[in-house]
């Protein structure tokens, strides 16, 4: 049953639920109405019984032989219709029948009621014969000083007929009401879910080649509109991711093709004019340079791929920032000496922050290498670290040509170069260093920002939180 229910459409299930809820409400309402009407009709009969008692008791008398007699005298001395329709009995305290006045002959009644059981006021409903229900009131009374029990009757036939008609109308009307509720619920569900059908049809048309399409959203304020908004935002992110992936793939292909083309061209020249040993040595050197450049590119691509594929948190350890900066200065000492540059380190030796040392070192190496490449000879590259509220700030400053403000975000994209005409022989990279640095810092829970302008140099700032622990070590002298 559950499997069958789940295979049905949402609009059908909503219609059935609506019909079931409507049926329950109608049944509850009908039961309430039935109870109210029955109570009111029964109360009215009981009130009439009290009136009958008050009319009968004063008209009872004892004859000369001590028997109870009933002589009803109206305002004009006649007995009238009331005498014919009165229905009562008079019993003694010893449960002896003194007088019985029924509007029908007693011989027509199959089941005669038993004597009263108590001498107190009571109400009861009895079935005198099949289909003939009576409402009975028993109450003590007095006839010329003699204590008796007077029992008055009222026929419940009309009341029961009214109640039966109510039940019949309800039974006949409920199926129709349920069917109308189901049809109405189906129509309402169909109209309400129409935007969802439109979104489903549009979603089927969206492929990897048509990610620019969006789901229709007629009313962004309702639930379906908010759902469409979320899906459209997801499609926007997917479109951007696909565009970035396509751009990355195209750039990577171009960067890989260039050294491979150079290797092939140099090799073909060497094969054609390979008689001069000096020329062969020069050719082999050029091939080794292109192979090294290709190896560096592949290593950078693998580093980016590992960062994107690894979802685990970075490994945190206590890192002495000053010691790490000194280590990086020593690593680039030969390169700065070749260009006549100075790599200065300024840091508080007491700061130790919890972070992933490998990722932080990778980011700083790329930033420092980028600063050395783009700074002129005999210039100064600075490495500085300082405390900041909630963490530590590390900056890499250079004296290069600077970066225009419109490129401050783009320089962190893979393969992006501000100077696209820069040749590889002139020291230009492939545009992956800053992308690797940014992802490494973000994996460590920090962020990297750039402050630069044309012809004013650049400052790359790394902001890291203290993480879960801040440690200090004594300052060295």
Phi, psi and omega per residue, in radians:
X1 nan -0.727 3.141
X2 -1.140 -0.723 3.123
X3 -1.119 -0.703 3.100
X4 -1.093 -0.737 -3.120
X5 -1.112 -0.728 -3.112
X6 -1.239 -0.385 3.114
X7 -1.392 -0.241 3.137
X8 -1.334 2.747 3.138
X9 -1.244 2.799 -3.125
X10 -1.129 -0.710 -3.108
X11 -1.147 -0.613 3.092
X12 -1.201 -0.726 3.129
X13 -1.149 -0.683 3.090
X14 -1.120 -0.704 3.126
X15 -1.117 -0.748 3.140
X16 -1.169 -0.715 3.089
X17 -1.099 -0.711 3.131
X18 -1.113 -0.749 3.122
X19 -1.135 -0.734 3.128
X20 -1.124 -0.738 3.118
X21 -1.126 -0.709 3.115
X22 -1.110 -0.738 3.129
X23 -1.080 -0.742 3.130
X24 -1.116 -0.715 3.130
X25 -1.136 -0.731 3.136
X26 -1.147 -0.724 3.122
X27 -1.094 -0.783 3.123
X28 -1.105 -0.721 -3.139
X29 -1.165 -0.747 3.136
X30 -1.108 -0.727 3.111
X31 -1.081 -0.735 3.134
X32 -1.112 -0.796 3.130
X33 -1.092 -0.741 3.128
X34 -1.048 -0.790 -3.127
X35 -1.134 -0.708 3.141
X36 -1.123 -0.809 -3.125
X37 -1.139 -0.737 3.133
X38 -1.088 -0.733 3.138
X39 -1.119 -0.736 -3.131
X40 -1.175 -0.716 3.121
X41 -1.159 -0.732 3.115
X42 -1.125 -0.693 3.111
X43 -1.130 -0.637 3.116
X44 -1.168 -0.700 3.094
X45 -1.113 -0.754 3.118
X46 -1.087 -0.638 3.101
X47 -1.154 -0.699 3.106
X48 -1.145 -0.618 3.101
X49 -1.124 -0.696 3.102
X50 -1.118 -0.701 3.098
X51 -1.118 -0.732 3.112
X52 -1.050 -0.725 3.134
X53 -1.093 -0.784 -3.130
X54 -1.140 -0.449 3.099
X55 -1.440 -0.615 -3.059
X56 -1.349 -0.809 -2.999
X57 -0.986 -0.769 -3.120
X58 -1.196 -0.334 -3.077
X59 -1.616 0.018 3.103
X60 -1.515 2.502 3.130
X61 -2.611 2.928 3.105
X62 -1.872 2.345 3.091
X63 -1.483 -3.041 -3.080
X64 -1.131 -0.399 -3.131
X65 -1.673 0.062 3.095
X66 1.535 0.146 3.101
X67 -1.535 2.636 -3.124
X68 -1.436 2.313 3.141
X69 -2.275 2.705 -3.130
X70 -2.194 2.042 3.132
X71 -2.216 1.766 -3.119
X72 -1.534 2.126 3.115
X73 -2.059 2.091 3.120
X74 -1.375 -2.982 -3.125
X75 -1.198 -0.344 3.123
X76 -1.929 0.198 3.083
X77 1.474 0.040 3.124
X78 -1.702 2.787 -3.128
X79 -1.492 -0.547 2.995
X80 1.162 -2.901 -3.058
X81 -1.281 -0.473 -3.106
X82 -1.037 -0.626 3.141
X83 -1.137 -0.607 -3.108
X84 -1.313 -0.572 -3.061
X85 -1.659 -0.123 -3.136
X86 -1.124 2.533 -3.066
X87 -2.495 1.790 -3.081
X88 -2.737 2.934 3.067
X89 -2.398 2.632 3.068
X90 -2.155 2.183 -3.126
X91 -2.139 2.586 3.054
X92 -1.395 2.946 3.113
X93 -1.157 -0.322 3.102
X94 -1.572 0.281 3.129
X95 1.104 0.634 3.056
X96 -1.808 2.330 -3.132
X97 -1.277 2.113 -3.134
X98 -1.749 -0.600 -3.119
X99 -2.761 2.387 3.080
X100 -2.289 2.140 3.109
X101 -2.254 1.855 3.113
X102 -2.025 2.603 3.141
X103 -1.312 -0.114 3.095
X104 -2.154 2.680 3.106
X105 -1.045 2.439 -3.119
X106 -1.114 -0.473 -3.128
X107 -1.183 -0.340 3.123
X108 -1.444 -0.155 -3.123
X109 -1.687 2.173 -3.097
X110 -1.386 -0.751 -3.072
X111 -1.923 1.919 3.099
X112 -1.509 2.424 -3.098
X113 -1.199 2.549 3.081
X114 -1.283 2.919 3.110
X115 -1.081 2.724 3.088
X116 -1.115 2.583 -3.080
X117 -1.686 -0.493 -3.094
X118 -2.214 2.916 3.119
X119 -1.937 0.537 3.130
X120 -2.103 2.907 3.120
X121 -1.158 2.272 3.124
X122 -2.676 2.672 3.077
X123 -2.151 2.533 3.120
X124 -2.756 2.725 3.048
X125 -1.983 2.210 -3.102
X126 -2.217 2.687 3.060
X127 -1.787 1.830 -3.092
X128 -1.205 -0.737 2.996
X129 -2.641 3.056 -3.030
X130 -1.009 2.081 3.112
X131 1.499 -0.089 3.140
X132 -1.931 1.777 -3.124
X133 -1.840 2.372 -3.112
X134 -2.130 2.531 2.989
X135 -1.743 2.163 -2.999
X136 -2.047 2.355 3.006
X137 -2.130 2.173 3.073
X138 -1.910 2.335 -3.094
X139 -2.699 2.386 3.085
X140 -1.112 2.516 3.105
X141 -2.545 -3.140 -3.136
X142 -2.373 2.389 3.082
X143 -2.091 1.809 -3.127
X144 0.869 0.862 3.076
X145 1.503 -0.141 -3.131
X146 -1.659 2.307 3.141
X147 -1.369 2.270 3.121
X148 -2.421 3.023 3.022
X149 -2.064 2.107 -3.106
X150 -1.823 2.270 3.138
X151 -2.054 2.068 3.130
X152 -1.966 2.659 -3.033
X153 -2.199 2.654 2.984
X154 -2.446 2.378 -3.138
X155 -1.341 2.290 3.136
X156 -1.705 0.213 -3.052
X157 -1.047 -0.816 -3.110
X158 -1.154 -0.704 3.126
X159 -1.099 -0.772 -3.130
X160 -1.194 -0.588 3.081
X161 -1.134 -0.713 3.114
X162 -1.096 -0.795 3.127
X163 -1.131 -0.673 3.124
X164 -1.136 -0.660 3.104
X165 -1.141 -0.656 3.086
X166 -1.085 -0.759 3.134
X167 -1.122 -0.760 -3.124
X168 -1.102 -0.774 3.114
X169 -1.078 -0.711 -3.139
X170 -1.145 -0.786 -3.126
X171 -1.098 -0.681 3.121
X172 -1.292 -0.549 -3.073
X173 -1.479 -0.464 -3.088
X174 -1.072 -0.846 3.115
X175 -1.004 -0.724 3.117
X176 -1.129 -0.758 3.121
X177 -1.107 -0.716 3.111
X178 -1.111 -0.732 3.115
X179 -1.118 -0.777 3.107
X180 -1.102 -0.665 3.108
X181 -1.131 -0.716 3.132
X182 -1.126 -0.776 3.131
X183 -1.117 -0.802 3.107
X184 -1.079 -0.733 3.114
X185 -1.110 -0.666 3.123
X186 -1.141 -0.760 3.130
X187 -1.124 -0.757 3.129
X188 -1.122 -0.751 3.131
X189 -1.117 -0.702 3.119
X190 -1.077 -0.777 3.135
X191 -1.176 -0.693 -3.111
X192 -1.205 -0.603 -3.093
X193 -1.594 0.032 3.133
X194 -1.012 -0.751 3.084
X195 -1.051 -0.591 3.124
X196 -1.176 -0.678 3.070
X197 -1.098 -0.721 3.108
X198 -1.101 -0.693 3.100
X199 -1.136 -0.684 3.133
X200 -1.134 -0.738 3.120
X201 -1.109 -0.706 3.126
X202 -1.207 -0.657 -3.130
X203 -1.112 -0.582 3.116
X204 -1.157 -0.456 -3.118
X205 -1.459 -0.234 -3.083
X206 -1.475 2.149 3.092
X207 -2.211 -3.087 3.127
X208 -1.144 -0.372 3.101
X209 -1.544 -0.189 -3.100
X210 -2.293 0.814 -3.134
X211 -1.272 -0.155 3.112
X212 -1.318 -0.274 3.111
X213 -1.247 2.677 -3.132
X214 -2.283 2.750 3.115
X215 -1.283 2.509 3.088
X216 -1.167 2.473 -3.099
X217 -2.464 1.601 -3.077
X218 -1.327 -0.568 -3.099
X219 -2.401 1.618 -3.102
X220 -1.151 -0.147 -3.043
X221 -1.527 -0.447 -3.099
X222 -1.529 -3.110 -3.048
X223 -1.111 -0.789 3.121
X224 -1.143 -0.627 3.090
X225 -1.121 -0.722 3.097
X226 -1.151 -0.637 3.082
X227 -1.106 -0.773 3.104
X228 -1.082 -0.685 3.111
X229 -1.070 -0.747 3.128
X230 -1.118 -0.751 3.126
X231 -1.132 -0.708 3.129
X232 -1.135 -0.666 3.076
X233 -1.132 -0.673 3.076
X234 -1.101 -0.745 3.109
X235 -1.108 -0.639 3.092
X236 -1.093 -0.753 3.109
X237 -1.151 -0.706 3.117
X238 -1.123 -0.724 3.120
X239 -1.071 -0.758 3.118
X240 -1.124 -0.695 3.130
X241 -1.143 -0.736 3.118
X242 -1.135 -0.736 3.120
X243 -1.093 -0.725 3.111
X244 -1.140 -0.694 3.120
X245 -1.134 -0.746 3.112
X246 -1.114 -0.746 3.114
X247 -1.120 -0.725 3.125
X248 -1.094 -0.768 -3.133
X249 -1.110 -0.762 3.131
X250 -1.103 -0.780 -3.136
X251 -1.137 -0.731 3.137
X252 -1.114 -0.718 3.117
X253 -1.082 -0.735 3.139
X254 -1.133 -0.783 -3.114
X255 -1.167 -0.598 3.099
X256 -1.297 -0.605 -3.114
X257 -1.190 -0.618 -3.063
X258 -1.067 -0.927 3.121
X259 -1.168 -0.578 3.107
X260 -1.152 -0.688 3.090
X261 -1.124 -0.712 3.117
X262 -1.112 -0.727 3.110
X263 -1.065 -0.760 -3.127
X264 -1.157 -0.747 -3.125
X265 -1.107 -0.788 -3.136
X266 -1.119 -0.710 3.120
X267 -1.115 -0.708 3.136
X268 -1.142 -0.679 3.090
X269 -1.118 -0.712 -3.140
X270 -1.146 -0.667 3.108
X271 -1.193 -0.600 -3.106
X272 -1.369 -0.705 -3.111
X273 -2.146 1.040 -3.035
X274 -1.760 0.464 -3.114
X275 -1.560 -0.328 -3.086
X276 -1.656 1.992 3.133
X277 -1.034 -0.628 3.128
X278 -1.137 -0.703 3.129
X279 -1.177 -0.639 3.100
X280 -1.126 -0.718 3.114
X281 -1.106 -0.721 3.105
X282 -1.121 -0.675 3.124
X283 -1.141 -0.768 3.131
X284 -1.112 -0.657 3.092
X285 -1.097 -0.736 3.113
X286 -1.116 -0.692 3.126
X287 -1.127 -0.668 3.109
X288 -1.154 -0.657 3.098
X289 -1.101 -0.771 3.113
X290 -1.162 -0.631 3.111
X291 -1.156 -0.681 3.101
X292 -1.150 -0.721 3.111
X293 -1.101 -0.698 3.119
X294 -1.153 -0.682 3.111
X295 -1.124 -0.751 3.109
X296 -1.080 -0.714 3.136
X297 -1.123 -0.771 3.141
X298 -1.130 -0.707 3.117
X299 -1.087 -0.718 3.119
X300 -1.145 -0.718 3.111
X301 -1.109 -0.724 3.105
X302 -1.129 -0.653 3.100
X303 -1.102 -0.787 3.089
X304 -1.094 -0.729 -3.134
X305 -1.109 -0.721 3.117
X306 -1.136 -0.677 3.117
X307 -1.123 -0.695 -3.135
X308 -1.274 -0.580 -3.068
X309 -1.458 -0.486 -3.087
X310 -1.465 2.072 -3.123
X311 -1.744 -0.134 -3.096
X312 -1.234 2.717 3.114
X313 -1.191 2.692 3.107
X314 -1.146 2.601 3.118
X315 -1.376 2.118 -3.063
X316 -1.714 2.396 3.063
X317 -2.625 2.871 3.126
X318 -1.336 2.125 -3.102
X319 -2.079 2.183 3.040
X320 -1.444 1.963 -3.024
X321 -1.117 -0.753 -3.120
X322 -1.072 -0.776 3.125
X323 -1.094 -0.677 3.134
X324 -1.159 -0.709 3.132
X325 -1.158 -0.663 3.074
X326 -1.112 -0.673 3.115
X327 -1.101 -0.730 3.131
X328 -1.186 -0.646 3.095
X329 -1.083 -0.734 3.116
X330 -1.126 -0.619 -3.127
X331 -1.131 -0.635 -3.085
X332 -1.735 0.249 -3.091
X333 -1.103 -0.738 -3.121
X334 -1.162 -0.754 -3.096
X335 -1.146 -0.733 3.118
X336 -1.196 -0.577 3.118
X337 -1.154 -0.638 3.113
X338 -1.088 -0.625 -3.115
X339 -1.671 0.039 3.134
X340 1.199 0.492 -3.099
X341 -1.727 2.889 3.103
X342 -2.088 2.257 3.098
X343 -1.922 1.833 -3.067
X344 -1.756 2.483 3.137
X345 -2.107 2.232 3.083
X346 -2.271 2.057 -3.084
X347 -2.769 2.596 3.006
X348 -1.341 2.090 -3.075
X349 -1.237 -0.108 -3.063
X350 -1.559 -0.170 -3.009
X351 -1.517 2.180 3.035
X352 -2.263 2.144 -3.077
X353 -2.074 2.604 3.110
X354 -1.539 2.020 3.121
X355 -2.812 3.133 3.082
X356 -1.478 1.948 -3.040
X357 -1.137 -0.687 -3.106
X358 -1.105 -0.796 -3.137
X359 -1.167 -0.714 3.137
X360 -1.133 -0.724 3.123
X361 -1.139 -0.712 3.115
X362 -1.065 -0.745 3.129
X363 -1.126 -0.789 -3.120
X364 -1.153 -0.669 3.116
X365 -1.064 -0.775 3.132
X366 -1.168 -0.697 3.125
X367 -1.150 -0.759 -3.139
X368 -1.168 -0.746 3.119
X369 -1.084 -0.696 3.103
X370 -1.125 -0.707 3.134
X371 -1.154 -0.707 3.138
X372 -1.150 -0.721 -3.118
X373 -1.114 -0.676 -3.018
X374 -1.715 0.115 3.074
X375 -1.759 2.524 3.133
X376 -1.250 2.935 3.104
X377 -1.119 2.664 3.114
X378 1.076 0.430 3.095
X379 -1.786 3.123 -3.088
X380 -2.090 2.313 3.025
X381 -1.969 2.244 -3.049
X382 -1.966 2.435 2.996
X383 -2.071 2.178 -3.099
X384 -2.439 2.549 3.094
X385 -2.387 2.443 -3.134
X386 -2.662 2.771 3.059
X387 -1.258 2.683 3.000
X388 -2.532 2.825 -3.139
X389 -1.007 2.030 3.094
X390 1.543 0.025 -3.122
X391 3.092 -2.648 -3.088
X392 -2.282 2.625 3.135
X393 -2.144 2.222 3.120
X394 -2.082 2.280 -3.112
X395 -2.178 2.515 3.051
X396 -2.125 2.011 -3.062
X397 -1.998 2.486 3.082
X398 -2.356 3.068 -3.135
X399 -2.066 0.616 -3.080
X400 -1.389 -2.832 -3.062
X401 -1.290 -0.229 -3.133
X402 1.449 3.007 -3.084
X403 -2.269 2.280 3.112
X404 -1.116 2.563 -3.087
X405 -0.993 -0.563 -3.104
X406 -1.215 -0.192 3.140
X407 -1.819 0.068 -3.036
X408 -1.100 -0.562 3.108
X409 -1.557 -0.604 -3.053
X410 -1.220 -0.459 -3.071
X411 -1.144 -0.286 3.125
X412 -1.584 0.026 3.077
X413 -1.469 2.524 -3.129
X414 -1.043 2.401 3.058
X415 1.200 0.173 3.122
X416 -1.482 2.311 3.068
X417 -2.297 2.320 3.130
X418 -1.129 -0.823 3.120
X419 -1.704 1.614 -3.073
X420 -1.251 -0.299 3.139
X421 -1.513 -0.046 -3.097
X422 -1.131 2.262 -3.121
X423 -1.510 2.735 3.114
X424 -1.187 -0.582 3.131
X425 -1.165 -0.369 3.130
X426 -1.546 0.131 3.078
X427 1.719 0.052 3.133
X428 -1.239 2.466 3.108
X429 -1.585 -2.911 -3.107
X430 -1.727 -0.035 3.077
X431 1.492 0.515 3.130
X432 -1.964 -0.260 -3.050
X433 -1.078 -0.855 -3.129
X434 -1.193 -0.616 3.089
X435 -1.093 -0.740 3.108
X436 -1.136 -0.732 -3.124
X437 -1.088 -0.772 -3.115
X438 -1.116 -0.795 -3.123
X439 -1.164 -0.602 3.104
X440 -1.132 -0.748 3.138
X441 -1.188 -0.717 3.114
X442 -1.113 -0.641 3.070
X443 -1.138 -0.454 3.119
X444 -1.506 0.021 3.121
X445 1.540 0.184 -3.140
X446 -1.955 -2.837 3.100
X447 -2.584 2.764 -3.133
X448 -2.225 2.317 -3.134
X449 -2.282 2.766 -3.126
X450 -2.133 2.438 3.027
X451 -2.157 1.958 -3.055
X452 -2.775 2.787 3.028
X453 -2.666 2.825 -3.095
X454 -1.075 2.344 3.080
X455 1.100 0.387 3.127
X456 -2.274 0.215 3.140
X457 1.348 -3.114 -3.093
X458 -2.410 2.601 3.057
X459 -2.272 2.061 3.064
X460 -1.785 2.138 -3.091
X461 -1.936 2.298 3.056
X462 -1.889 2.155 3.109
X463 -1.989 2.073 -3.111
X464 -2.069 2.459 3.046
X465 -1.339 2.818 3.089
X466 -1.179 -0.260 -3.047
X467 1.152 -2.550 -3.010
X468 -1.505 -0.130 -3.042
X469 -2.672 2.459 3.050
X470 -2.128 2.155 -3.117
X471 -2.089 2.630 3.086
X472 -2.265 2.574 3.081
X473 -2.144 2.714 -3.100
X474 -1.081 2.479 3.108
X475 -1.179 2.461 -3.137
X476 -1.690 2.665 3.126
X477 -2.023 nan nan
